[in-house]
Amino acid sequence: TIPDSEVEFRIGNVISTKQGIRVDTNISWIEYDRTLRFFQSKGGEKQQSRYTTDIAGDIHHRYGDNIDNWYQKVREYNFYNQDYGYKLSISREIPIQPIPNFHPTLTRVSSRTSFLLFGGKMRADFTEVTNPSNGTNKYEIELELLQSTDLDTITKALKYTLIAKQDTIEVYSYDEKSRMISWINQVL
């Protein structure tokens, strides 16, 4: 990994845009709530936080719940998994000095519930984000790598998260979902 980097798997849905197929990490309330309840039922160590982030380009000012951080977010790598609907993101948050008269282009008010996984090797973050300028809510699920770990641990975390989000016993790809819906529609 890149030193001082954060490695996140952002869970979402595959969508088609003018720029092509991508993963939208704003999931529905139903998927968010179902997956959150799944993690709550496992009884892991839970943390809660509330904070605000003002953003202008790659400059972020995060404050609230005993934090006041200024940083530049440098995205090192993004990979969109179109089969299963997640985005792997590797980035660094480089501390910077406060900027006087900072004018954000976006403000995010976040309420986050987090669960430590696999003995603290990973963390599952469930975040409800409100945009105060228009009152809209977004629901996000991220799996963050906290320690170097083996591929098996990452695979298990992704599998359990996708099983809960999809409300299924076995994880299925978007292609498998489309084929199944098409087959059922033909039968009906």
C-alpha positions as CSV (number, residue, x, y, z in Angstrom):
1,T,0.0,0.0,0.0
2,I,0.9,3.7,-0.2
3,P,2.3,5.0,3.1
4,D,-0.2,7.0,5.1
5,S,-3.0,6.0,2.7
6,E,-6.5,5.0,3.4
7,V,-7.9,2.0,1.5
8,E,-11.7,2.0,1.2
9,F,-14.3,-0.2,-0.5
10,R,-17.4,2.0,-1.1
11,I,-20.5,-0.1,-1.6
12,G,-23.0,1.1,-4.2
13,N,-25.0,0.3,-7.3
14,V,-24.0,0.1,-10.9
15,I,-25.5,2.8,-13.1
16,S,-25.2,3.9,-16.7
17,T,-24.2,7.5,-17.4
18,K,-23.2,9.5,-20.5
19,Q,-19.6,8.8,-19.4
20,G,-20.2,5.0,-19.2
21,I,-21.0,2.5,-16.5
22,R,-19.9,3.5,-13.0
23,V,-20.7,2.7,-9.3
24,D,-22.9,5.2,-7.5
25,T,-22.1,5.0,-3.8
26,N,-25.4,6.6,-2.7
27,I,-27.5,3.6,-1.9
28,S,-31.2,3.4,-1.0
29,W,-32.4,3.8,2.6
30,I,-33.7,0.2,2.4
31,E,-30.3,-1.2,1.5
32,Y,-28.6,1.0,4.1
33,D,-30.9,0.1,6.9
34,R,-30.9,-3.6,6.1
35,T,-27.1,-3.8,6.0
36,L,-26.8,-1.7,9.2
37,R,-29.2,-4.0,11.0
38,F,-27.1,-7.0,9.8
39,F,-24.0,-5.5,11.4
40,Q,-25.8,-4.5,14.6
41,S,-27.1,-8.1,15.0
42,K,-23.5,-9.4,15.0
43,G,-22.8,-7.4,18.2
44,G,-19.4,-6.0,17.3
45,E,-17.7,-3.0,18.8
46,K,-19.7,0.0,17.7
47,Q,-18.7,3.7,17.5
48,Q,-20.8,6.7,16.7
49,S,-19.8,10.2,15.5
50,R,-21.3,13.3,14.0
51,Y,-19.2,15.9,12.1
52,T,-19.4,18.4,9.3
53,T,-17.0,18.6,6.3
54,D,-16.7,21.7,4.2
55,I,-15.1,20.9,0.8
56,A,-13.7,23.0,-2.0
57,G,-12.0,20.9,-4.7
58,D,-9.5,18.6,-2.8
59,I,-9.4,20.8,0.3
60,H,-11.5,19.5,3.3
61,H,-12.2,21.0,6.7
62,R,-13.8,18.4,9.0
63,Y,-15.1,19.5,12.4
64,G,-17.3,18.3,15.2
65,D,-17.2,15.6,17.9
66,N,-13.8,16.8,19.2
67,I,-12.2,17.1,15.8
68,D,-11.1,20.1,13.8
69,N,-8.9,18.9,10.8
70,W,-7.8,20.6,7.7
71,Y,-6.4,18.4,4.9
72,Q,-5.9,17.9,1.2
73,K,-7.4,14.7,-0.1
74,V,-5.2,13.2,-2.7
75,R,-6.8,10.3,-4.7
76,E,-4.1,7.8,-5.6
77,Y,-6.3,5.1,-7.2
78,N,-9.9,4.3,-8.0
79,F,-11.2,1.0,-9.3
80,Y,-14.9,0.5,-10.1
81,N,-16.1,-3.1,-9.8
82,Q,-19.1,-3.1,-12.1
83,D,-19.9,-6.8,-11.5
84,Y,-20.7,-6.4,-7.8
85,G,-21.2,-2.6,-7.3
86,Y,-18.3,-1.3,-5.2
87,K,-15.5,1.2,-5.7
88,L,-12.0,0.6,-4.3
89,S,-10.5,3.9,-3.5
90,I,-7.0,4.6,-2.2
91,S,-6.3,8.1,-1.1
92,R,-4.2,10.1,1.3
93,E,-5.3,12.9,3.6
94,I,-2.4,15.4,3.9
95,P,-2.7,17.8,6.8
96,I,-2.7,21.5,5.9
97,Q,-2.9,24.7,7.8
98,P,-6.3,26.3,8.2
99,I,-7.3,28.6,5.3
100,P,-8.7,32.0,6.4
101,N,-11.9,33.0,4.6
102,F,-12.4,29.5,3.3
103,H,-15.4,29.3,0.9
104,P,-16.6,25.7,0.5
105,T,-18.5,24.6,-2.6
106,L,-20.0,21.7,-0.7
107,T,-20.9,21.0,2.9
108,R,-21.6,17.5,4.2
109,V,-23.2,16.9,7.7
110,S,-22.4,13.3,8.5
111,S,-23.9,10.9,11.2
112,R,-21.7,7.8,11.2
113,T,-22.0,4.4,12.9
114,S,-18.9,2.3,12.7
115,F,-18.1,-1.4,13.5
116,L,-14.7,-2.8,13.9
117,L,-14.2,-6.1,12.0
118,F,-11.8,-9.0,12.2
119,G,-10.0,-7.9,15.4
120,G,-9.7,-4.3,14.2
121,K,-8.2,-5.1,10.8
122,M,-11.1,-3.4,9.1
123,R,-14.0,-1.0,9.9
124,A,-17.5,-0.9,8.4
125,D,-18.8,2.7,8.3
126,F,-22.5,3.5,7.8
127,T,-22.9,7.2,7.1
128,E,-26.0,9.3,6.6
129,V,-25.0,12.5,4.9
130,T,-27.2,15.6,4.8
131,N,-26.5,18.5,2.4
132,P,-27.7,21.5,4.3
133,S,-28.0,23.7,1.2
134,N,-30.9,21.5,-0.2
135,G,-31.8,19.2,2.7
136,T,-31.2,16.0,0.7
137,N,-29.9,12.8,2.4
138,K,-27.4,10.3,1.0
139,Y,-26.7,6.9,2.5
140,E,-23.2,5.4,2.3
141,I,-21.4,2.2,3.3
142,E,-17.7,1.9,3.3
143,L,-15.3,-0.8,4.4
144,E,-11.9,0.6,5.4
145,L,-8.7,-1.3,5.8
146,L,-7.2,-0.3,9.1
147,Q,-4.2,-2.7,9.1
148,S,-2.4,-4.6,6.4
149,T,-4.4,-7.9,6.1
150,D,-4.8,-10.9,3.9
151,L,-7.0,-11.0,0.8
152,D,-9.3,-13.6,2.6
153,T,-10.3,-11.0,5.3
154,I,-11.1,-8.4,2.7
155,T,-13.1,-10.9,0.6
156,K,-15.1,-12.0,3.7
157,A,-15.9,-8.4,4.7
158,L,-17.1,-7.6,1.1
159,K,-19.1,-10.8,0.9
160,Y,-21.0,-10.3,4.2
161,T,-21.7,-6.7,3.3
162,L,-23.0,-7.5,-0.1
163,I,-25.1,-10.4,1.2
164,A,-26.8,-8.0,3.6
165,K,-27.2,-5.2,1.1
166,Q,-28.6,-7.6,-1.5
167,D,-30.8,-9.4,1.0
168,T,-29.7,-12.8,-0.2
169,I,-27.9,-16.0,0.8
170,E,-25.3,-15.9,-2.0
171,V,-23.8,-12.8,-3.5
172,Y,-24.8,-12.2,-7.1
173,S,-23.4,-9.9,-9.8
174,Y,-25.4,-7.3,-11.7
175,D,-25.2,-9.4,-14.8
176,E,-26.7,-12.4,-12.9
177,K,-29.4,-10.2,-11.5
178,S,-30.3,-8.9,-15.0
179,R,-30.4,-12.4,-16.5
180,M,-32.6,-13.7,-13.6
181,I,-35.1,-10.8,-13.9
182,S,-35.3,-11.4,-17.6
183,W,-35.9,-15.1,-17.2
184,I,-38.6,-14.6,-14.6
185,N,-40.3,-12.0,-16.8
186,Q,-40.3,-14.5,-19.7
187,V,-41.8,-17.2,-17.5
188,L,-44.5,-14.8,-16.2
